[in-house]
Amino acid sequence: MPWKPILRNLKTRDMENKTKDRELLISRTLNAPVELVWEVWTNAEHIANWWGPHGFTNTITKMEIKPGGEWDLVMHGPDGTDYKNKSVFKEIIPLKKIVYDHVSGPKFTATITFEAQGDTTLINWHMLFETAAQFIQVVKTFKADEGLKQNIEKLNVYLSGLK
C-alpha cells in the first residue's frame, strides 16, 4: 500500500511542526571519543566542572544515572544567585543516549544523543518545553538559547583539558 509511508511522513512532519515553537536543539562535534564524552556527562565530579553558562559554578548533591534516578543540582550564578534544579532520568543507553525530565521550573525534557565518529563524538542536545509561551519566557528571562551554546562550549573546553 503506497499511501502508508506518505501518511507516516505527513504524521511525522505534523508532529515536528507541533513542537518547533517550543524546542532548543544544538549539534556539535566534540574532539573526544564517545567514551570520554559519556564519562564527563555521567560523572558528577566531571559535570560539576563544566555544566552551565559562563561564570556559573555547580553543587551536585545527587546524580543517579539510571531510569528513575534523580539529579539534584544547584547552579551558582556569577551574581551570587542560586538556581536549584531537579531532574529525573527517563532513559539511559550507555554511550548513546540520555533523556531526563527537568521537573523543577522551568519544566522541559532533555534528550542528548552521542554518536561515535572515530576519535570524535557528535552530540545532539535537544530540549523540549511544555508550551511555546514557557519556551519564549525561558529564552527571554534566562537566555536559554545562549546558555545552551555556552554549556556545550564549556564541555568542549573541559574535554580538551582531559586529553
C-alpha positions in Angstrom: 0.0 0.0 0.0 1.9 3.0 -1.2 0.0 5.5 0.8 1.2 4.3 4.2 4.7 5.8 4.0 3.2 9.1 2.8 0.8 9.1 5.8 3.7 8.3 8.1 5.8 11.1 6.7 2.9 13.5 7.0 2.3 12.4 10.5 6.0 12.8 11.4 6.1 16.3 9.8 2.9 17.3 11.6 4.4 16.2 14.9 7.6 18.2 14.2 5.6 21.3 13.4 3.7 21.0 16.7 6.9 21.2 18.7 9.2 23.5 16.7 8.0 26.6 18.6 9.0 25.1 22.0 12.3 23.4 21.5 16.0 24.1 21.5 18.5 22.0 19.6 22.2 22.2 19.3 24.5 19.7 17.5 28.3 19.8 17.8 31.2 17.5 17.0 33.4 17.3 20.1 37.1 16.5 19.8 37.0 13.5 22.1 36.0 9.8 21.9 32.5 8.9 22.9 33.7 7.0 26.0 35.3 10.2 27.4 32.3 12.4 26.5 30.0 9.9 28.2 32.2 9.8 31.3 32.1 13.6 31.7 28.3 13.6 31.2 27.6 10.9 33.7 30.1 11.5 36.5 29.0 14.2 38.9 32.7 15.1 39.7 33.2 15.9 36.0 29.8 17.5 35.2 30.2 20.0 38.1 33.3 21.4 36.3 31.7 22.3 33.0 27.9 22.5 33.4 26.1 25.8 32.9 26.8 29.1 31.1 30.0 31.1 31.5 30.6 32.3 35.1 28.4 29.6 36.8 29.6 27.0 39.3 27.7 23.9 40.5 27.0 21.9 43.5 25.6 18.4 42.8 24.1 16.6 45.7 22.6 13.6 43.8 23.2 12.2 40.4 21.8 8.7 39.8 22.3 7.8 36.2 19.6 5.2 35.8 15.9 5.4 34.7 14.0 6.9 37.6 17.2 8.3 39.1 17.3 11.8 40.4 19.7 14.6 39.7 19.8 17.5 42.2 22.0 20.4 41.2 22.4 24.0 42.4 23.8 26.3 39.8 25.5 29.3 41.4 25.3 32.4 39.2 28.1 34.9 38.9 25.9 37.4 40.7 25.5 35.1 43.7 22.0 33.8 42.8 21.5 30.1 43.4 19.3 28.2 40.9 18.0 24.9 42.3 17.5 22.2 39.6 15.9 18.8 40.0 15.7 16.3 37.2 14.6 12.7 36.8 16.3 10.4 34.3 13.9 8.7 32.0 16.2 6.7 29.7 19.8 5.8 29.7 21.5 3.9 26.9 25.2 3.8 27.7 27.4 5.7 25.2 24.3 6.5 23.1 21.5 8.5 24.9 20.4 10.3 28.0 16.8 11.5 28.5 15.8 13.4 31.6 12.8 15.5 32.7 13.7 18.8 34.4 11.0 18.7 37.0 11.7 21.9 38.7 10.7 25.1 36.9 11.0 25.6 34.0 9.9 22.1 33.1 11.3 20.5 30.0 12.5 17.2 28.6 16.2 17.0 27.5 17.4 14.3 25.1 21.1 14.1 24.5 22.4 11.6 21.9 26.0 10.6 21.4 27.4 9.3 18.1 30.9 7.9 18.0 32.8 9.2 14.9 36.2 7.7 15.3 38.1 9.9 17.8 35.3 12.5 17.8 31.7 12.4 19.1 28.7 14.1 17.5 26.4 15.3 20.3 22.8 16.3 19.7 21.3 18.2 22.6 17.5 18.7 22.4 15.3 20.5 25.0 11.5 20.3 24.6 9.5 22.7 26.8 5.9 22.2 27.8 4.5 25.2 25.9 5.6 27.8 23.4 4.9 30.5 26.0 7.1 28.8 28.5 9.9 28.4 25.9 9.7 32.1 25.0 9.8 33.1 28.6 12.8 30.9 29.4 14.7 32.3 26.3 13.9 35.9 27.3 14.5 35.6 31.0 17.3 33.1 31.2 18.7 33.4 27.7 18.5 29.6 27.5 19.5 29.5 23.8 22.8 31.3 24.5 23.2 29.3 27.8 23.0 26.0 25.9 25.6 27.2 23.4 27.9 28.2 26.2 27.3 24.9 28.0 28.4 22.9 25.0 31.4 25.2 24.5 32.4 24.7 28.2 32.0 20.9 27.7 34.3 21.0 24.7 37.0 23.1 26.5 36.8 20.7 29.5 37.2 17.7 27.3 40.3 19.2 25.7 41.9 19.6 29.1 41.4 15.9 29.9 43.4 14.6 26.9 
